[in-house]
Amino acid sequence: MAEGQEMSVDEDLENMSRDALIAEAKRLRAGVRAHRDSSGHDLCWHHPQLWGLLPERTNPDVAVPPWPKFLRGCLAYREALDRELSGAPVADVDHDASE
């Protein structure tokens, strides 16, 4: 590889067999579905298990906004859910901090 040229993060796919590619697609789909199907307070958490489906291992450099901006973001997200999923059932439960 030439100096300054980065290896493609998806280069591993080039050498996978058809069966291995199908297994990888199923594994990734299962991870996306688990994230998609989260509900209630689980919607608000960062999801390292979802990022862990990727073959490259990194320690995400997560930048956390100050509390007021963070809470405004949470409110905006909840308001978007009201607009986009207005008929969704309400999970009227407190967050369990022990999780």
N, C-alpha and C positions, 0 to 999 in steps of 0.2 A: 504494500500500500504506500502511495506517495506521501511525502511529508506534508502535513496540513490537511490531508484528505481523511475524513471521518468514515469509519465503517458504518454501514447502514444498520440501524437498530433492528431491522427486520430481515437481515441477511440470512439468519438461521432458517427462514422459511424456504429459501431457495433449494436447500438440500433435503427437505423433508419428503418422505413418501406420501402418496395420496392418503393412506390410512393414518399416518401421523398428522397430516394437515386436517383431516376430518376430526380426529381426536382433539386437536388443539382448538378447532372452531367450536366444538361442543363444550370444552372446558371454559373458553372465553364467554360463550353464550350463557352458560350457567352462572358465571360471575356477574355478567351484566343483568341477568334476570333477578339474581338475588338483590342487587342494588336497586333495580327498578321496582321490585316488589316490597321494598322496605316501606314502613308506614309509621305514623305517629312520630315520636321523638327521634326515631332512628333516621329520619330524613335530614336531621340537622348535624349529623356527626361527620367528621372526616373519615375516609374509608381506606385505610392502608391495605386492607385485605383485597380491595378491588385493584389497587395499584400493584399489589403483589402478583397479579396474574401476568404481568409483563415479564419477559425474560431478563431484562436488565434490572440490576439491583441498585437502588439509590436510596439515600436518606433524603426524602423531600425537604427542601428548604422552605418550610411553611412560614409565611409572614402573617401574623395575627393582627388585625386592626385594633385600635384602641376601643375600649368598651362601648362608648356611645356610637361609634361608626359600625361596630360589629352588630349591636342591637338594631340599628337602623336597617342593616342588611337582612337580619332575621325577619324584621317586620315586613320589609319589601318582598322577601321570599314568601312569607305567609299570605300577604295580600295577592301575590301572583297566583298562589294556589286557589284562593277564593275566586279569582277571575277565571282561571283556566280549568278548574275542577270544582265548579260551584255546587255540584250535586254530590260531592264526596262525603261519605259519612264522617262524623266528628268523633275523634278518639279523646274523650274528656277525661284524661288521666294525667297525673303529675309525672314528671320525669323521675325515674328511680336512679339516684346518684350512685348507687352501689354497683350499677352495671358496668 
